[in-house]
């Protein structure tokens, strides 16, 4: 007899949620999420300076989880891991232990603090729409003097490049980022979109090289600022992090 498939769905994803509503009577579907009612839901989420804590109710018992990484997108990832663990009959304690020990690849959401009290979110490993959006949302949650986003080109997007970069410009404005610095030709679509929907021209800076961006950031950065640095890996944005964190 053919083994039934297990289906695990991010119920906060609009397209997957729509599919789930049409197929929710299908056997062996497990859902997870934060917003839409799901089998595995995070509640009482507490965002810490270096990590996130949350609770999940499993079979009428509440369990506490902790991730040593900030950002709600990592809570979503942890919920998916919980579902996979439960489907494979791994104990909740073992699942929790694994999640607590998770470490990111270098240059992903690393928080560096300079001696002058500026905090830098180093997310220079790579960039696509979802990760760029999540990083901007994470920056927006920080208690900071100013929230500064240094964003570079997202590459290999083909004919959708302009549209996707413009959507990031919308995220910058929506999340009330104070200062936007872009590097690269494609990233001009980010700044142009943010400007067109209401971000102040005096808070937007466009550059063609990392060196120009570094000079501007060094000129304007102040104690209490939070700075996100993110682009596709080939943009070599780790150079920016290294220079401004000195």
C-alpha positions in Angstrom: 0.0 0.0 0.0 1.3 3.4 -0.9 2.3 5.5 2.1 0.2 8.7 2.6 2.1 11.9 2.2 2.5 14.4 5.0 1.9 18.0 4.0 3.3 20.8 6.2 2.0 24.3 5.3 3.0 27.8 6.4 -0.5 29.1 7.0 0.6 32.7 7.1 1.7 32.5 3.5 -1.3 34.0 1.5 -1.1 31.5 -1.4 -0.6 28.5 0.9 -3.4 29.6 3.2 -5.8 29.9 0.3 -4.8 26.4 -0.9 -5.3 25.1 2.7 -8.8 26.6 3.0 -9.8 24.7 -0.2 -8.1 21.4 0.9 -8.3 21.4 4.7 -10.2 18.2 4.8 -7.3 16.4 3.2 -5.6 13.9 5.5 -2.2 14.5 7.1 -2.0 18.3 6.6 -0.2 20.1 9.5 -0.2 23.9 9.5 2.0 26.4 11.3 2.0 30.1 11.7 1.7 33.2 13.8 -1.3 35.1 12.4 -3.7 32.6 10.9 -5.1 29.8 13.2 -2.8 26.8 12.8 -2.0 23.4 14.3 1.3 24.8 15.6 1.2 28.4 16.5 3.6 30.7 18.3 2.2 32.8 21.1 3.6 35.2 23.7 6.5 36.1 21.4 9.2 38.1 23.1 11.9 39.7 20.9 15.1 40.0 22.9 18.2 41.9 21.9 19.9 38.7 20.7 17.1 36.2 20.1 13.4 35.4 20.4 11.4 33.5 22.9 7.9 32.1 22.3 5.5 29.4 23.4 3.7 26.7 21.5 0.7 24.6 22.7 1.1 20.9 21.7 -1.5 18.4 22.7 -3.0 20.8 25.3 0.4 21.4 26.9 2.4 24.7 26.6 6.1 24.5 25.7 8.7 27.2 25.8 11.1 27.7 22.9 14.1 30.0 22.4 16.0 30.9 19.2 19.3 32.7 19.5 18.5 34.8 16.5 16.2 37.8 16.2 13.3 38.2 13.7 9.8 36.8 13.3 10.9 35.0 10.1 13.1 32.8 12.3 10.1 32.0 14.5 8.2 30.9 11.4 11.2 28.7 10.5 11.3 27.2 14.0 7.6 26.4 13.8 8.2 24.5 10.6 11.0 22.6 12.3 8.6 21.7 15.2 6.1 20.3 12.7 8.8 18.2 10.9 10.0 16.9 14.3 6.6 16.0 15.5 5.8 14.2 12.2 9.0 12.1 12.7 8.1 11.3 16.3 10.9 13.4 17.9 10.1 14.4 21.4 9.3 18.1 22.0 12.2 18.4 24.4 14.6 17.2 21.7 13.1 19.6 19.2 13.4 22.5 21.6 17.0 21.6 22.3 17.8 21.5 18.6 16.1 24.9 18.0 18.0 26.5 20.9 21.3 25.3 19.4 20.7 26.5 15.9 23.4 28.8 14.5 23.3 30.9 11.3 25.7 30.8 8.5 28.3 33.5 8.9 27.1 37.0 7.7 23.4 36.2 8.2 21.7 38.5 10.8 24.8 38.9 12.9 24.6 41.9 15.2 27.8 43.8 15.6 28.2 46.7 18.1 30.9 49.4 17.4 32.8 51.0 20.2 30.8 54.2 19.6 27.5 52.4 20.4 26.2 51.8 16.8 24.6 48.4 16.2 25.1 46.8 12.8 22.9 44.0 11.4 25.3 42.1 9.1 23.0 40.2 6.7 25.4 40.3 3.7 25.5 36.5 2.9 22.8 36.9 0.2 19.5 38.6 -0.6 16.2 37.9 -2.2 12.8 39.5 -1.8 11.7 37.5 1.2 14.9 37.8 3.2 15.2 41.5 2.3 11.7 42.1 3.5 12.2 40.1 6.7 15.4 42.0 7.5 13.8 45.4 7.0 10.9 44.3 9.3 13.4 43.1 11.9 15.2 46.5 11.7 11.9 48.3 12.2 11.3 46.5 15.6 14.6 47.8 17.1 14.6 50.6 19.7 17.1 53.0 18.1 18.1 56.6 17.6 17.7 56.1 13.9 17.1 53.0 11.7 19.4 53.1 8.7 19.1 50.6 5.8 22.1 50.1 3.5 20.7 48.0 0.6 22.3 46.7 -2.5 21.3 44.9 -5.7 19.4 41.6 -5.5 20.8 39.7 -8.5 19.5 37.0 -10.9 15.9 38.2 -10.8 15.6 38.5 -14.6 12.6 40.4 -15.9 11.2 40.8 -12.5 14.1 42.7 -11.1 12.6 46.2 -11.3 9.3 45.1 -9.8 10.9 43.3 -6.9 13.3 46.1 -6.1 10.4 48.5 -6.1 8.5 46.3 -3.7 11.5 46.6 -1.3 11.2 50.4 -1.6 7.6 50.0 -0.4 8.8 47.9 2.6 11.4 50.6 3.5 8.7 53.3 3.6 6.1 51.1 5.2 8.4 50.1 8.0 9.4 53.7 8.7 13.1 53.4 8.0 14.7 56.7 8.8 17.6 56.7 6.3 18.0 54.7 3.1 21.3 54.2 1.4 21.4 52.1 -1.8 24.4 50.8 -3.8 24.1 49.6 -7.4 22.0 50.1 -10.5 19.1 47.8 -9.6 18.8 49.3 -6.1 18.0 52.7 -7.6 14.5 51.2 -8.1 14.3 50.8 -4.3 15.1 54.4 -3.6 13.0 55.8 -6.4 10.0 53.8 -5.1 10.5 54.9 -1.5 10.8 58.5 -2.7 7.7 58.3 -4.9 5.4 57.1 -2.0 6.5 59.6 0.6 10.0 59.1 1.9 11.9 62.4 2.3 14.5 63.0 -0.4 17.0 64.3 2.2 17.0 60.8 3.8 17.7 58.9 0.6 21.2 58.4 -0.8 22.2 56.5 -3.9 25.7 55.4 -4.8 27.4 53.3 -7.4 30.2 51.9 -5.2 30.6 50.5 -1.7 33.4 53.1 -1.0 30.9 55.9 -1.6 28.4 54.3 0.8 31.0 53.7 3.4 32.1 57.4 3.3 28.5 58.6 3.8 27.7 56.1 6.6 30.8 57.1 8.5 29.8 60.7 8.1 26.3 60.4 9.4 26.3 57.4 11.9 25.7 58.3 15.5 25.5 56.5 18.9 22.2 54.7 19.2 21.8 54.1 15.5 20.8 50.6 14.1 22.2 49.9 10.7 21.0 47.0 8.4 23.5 46.0 5.7 22.1 43.7 3.0 22.6 42.7 -0.6 23.4 39.8 -2.8 26.7 38.2 -1.9 28.5 39.3 -5.0 28.0 43.0 -4.0 30.6 42.3 -1.4 28.7 44.2 1.3 30.8 42.6 4.0 33.4 45.3 3.0 30.9 47.9 4.2 30.4 46.0 7.5 34.1 45.7 8.1 34.8 49.4 7.4 32.0 50.9 9.4 32.4 48.6 12.4 36.0 49.6 12.9 
